[in-house]
Amino acid sequence: MFPQAFAYPPQPTTQQTDEMYAGWNVNIPRLFFANGLRDPWRGATVSADGLNKPNTTSMPIYEGDGFHTSDLITENGIVDPTIAAVQEAALMYMHEWLSGWKPNA
């Protein structure tokens, strides 16, 4: 994608990713989590049963009654109000975060 910066695409391992982002203790501002309650991968997310990751305005966690990536398909929000709520929250947060963005001079 950027051959002048990268000779080949990076291929980090799960362990490297966990170390870089603190695994379950991830704490990155302006990171929105959209998870489906029926997602087979849910146990590997911040919405995993028993994890109890706090939902904050800096790092919100929203759950819909969908499957993996249900929230990415606009039409799913039309037929499922829980997915619509996730989509609307994501747009609200992104609008808020982007409105405060200032480009580097």
VMD Tcl script that draws the C-alpha trace (Angstrom):
set ca {
  {0.00 0.00 0.00}
  {2.85 2.40 0.87}
  {5.93 0.78 -0.72}
  {8.15 3.77 -0.01}
  {7.49 3.35 3.73}
  {7.05 -0.43 3.99}
  {8.96 -3.04 2.01}
  {6.19 -5.53 2.80}
  {2.94 -5.44 4.80}
  {3.49 -5.92 8.54}
  {2.20 -9.25 9.86}
  {2.15 -8.93 13.65}
  {1.41 -11.94 15.80}
  {-1.42 -11.96 18.31}
  {1.15 -11.66 21.09}
  {2.76 -8.61 19.48}
  {-0.63 -6.95 19.08}
  {-1.56 -7.73 22.70}
  {1.76 -6.29 23.92}
  {1.40 -3.15 21.81}
  {-2.17 -2.42 22.94}
  {-2.16 -4.00 26.43}
  {-4.50 -6.86 25.54}
  {-7.68 -6.83 27.64}
  {-6.43 -3.67 29.36}
  {-6.49 -1.64 26.15}
  {-6.95 2.05 26.86}
  {-6.85 4.16 23.72}
  {-8.83 7.38 23.47}
  {-11.42 7.68 20.71}
  {-11.73 3.93 20.16}
  {-15.31 2.76 19.52}
  {-16.22 -0.88 20.11}
  {-19.26 -2.26 18.25}
  {-20.01 -5.85 19.25}
  {-22.78 -8.29 18.41}
  {-24.32 -10.30 21.22}
  {-24.61 -13.31 18.87}
  {-21.13 -12.91 17.38}
  {-19.19 -16.18 17.61}
  {-16.04 -14.07 18.17}
  {-17.59 -12.15 21.09}
  {-15.48 -14.07 23.61}
  {-12.39 -12.49 22.05}
  {-13.73 -8.94 22.40}
  {-14.09 -6.40 25.19}
  {-17.71 -7.63 25.44}
  {-16.64 -11.13 26.50}
  {-18.65 -12.63 29.36}
  {-17.01 -11.92 32.71}
  {-14.60 -9.25 31.41}
  {-16.70 -6.28 32.58}
  {-14.67 -3.69 30.66}
  {-15.97 -0.23 31.57}
  {-17.87 1.69 28.91}
  {-16.52 5.26 28.83}
  {-17.04 8.31 26.63}
  {-13.41 8.06 25.57}
  {-13.65 4.35 24.74}
  {-17.35 3.45 24.35}
  {-18.56 -0.13 24.06}
  {-21.89 -0.75 22.33}
  {-23.63 -4.08 21.80}
  {-26.36 -4.95 19.36}
  {-28.30 -8.18 18.96}
  {-26.39 -9.03 15.81}
  {-23.67 -11.30 14.58}
  {-20.12 -10.55 13.48}
  {-20.02 -7.15 11.67}
  {-23.83 -6.78 11.61}
  {-23.39 -3.11 12.47}
  {-21.42 -2.46 9.25}
  {-24.44 -3.12 7.02}
  {-26.76 -0.11 7.02}
  {-29.83 -2.18 6.16}
  {-29.42 -4.21 9.36}
  {-30.16 -1.08 11.37}
  {-33.48 -0.73 9.56}
  {-34.73 -4.15 10.69}
  {-33.03 -4.37 14.11}
  {-33.29 -1.40 16.49}
  {-30.38 -2.68 18.61}
  {-28.08 -2.54 15.59}
  {-29.48 0.89 14.69}
  {-28.57 2.09 18.19}
  {-24.97 0.89 17.73}
  {-24.76 2.56 14.32}
  {-26.20 5.84 15.63}
  {-23.86 5.86 18.62}
  {-20.84 5.21 16.39}
  {-21.79 8.10 14.11}
  {-22.38 10.40 17.09}
  {-19.00 9.63 18.64}
  {-17.12 9.88 15.35}
  {-18.77 13.22 14.59}
  {-17.83 14.49 18.04}
  {-14.25 13.24 17.84}
  {-13.69 14.50 14.31}
  {-15.13 17.93 15.09}
  {-12.34 18.39 17.63}
  {-9.60 17.26 15.25}
  {-7.04 19.83 14.19}
  {-4.57 19.01 11.40}
  {-0.88 19.34 12.11}
  {0.52 22.61 10.84}
}
mol new
graphics top color blue
foreach p $ca { graphics top sphere $p radius 0.5 }
foreach p [lrange $ca 0 end-1] q [lrange $ca 1 end] { graphics top cylinder $p $q radius 0.2 }
display resetview
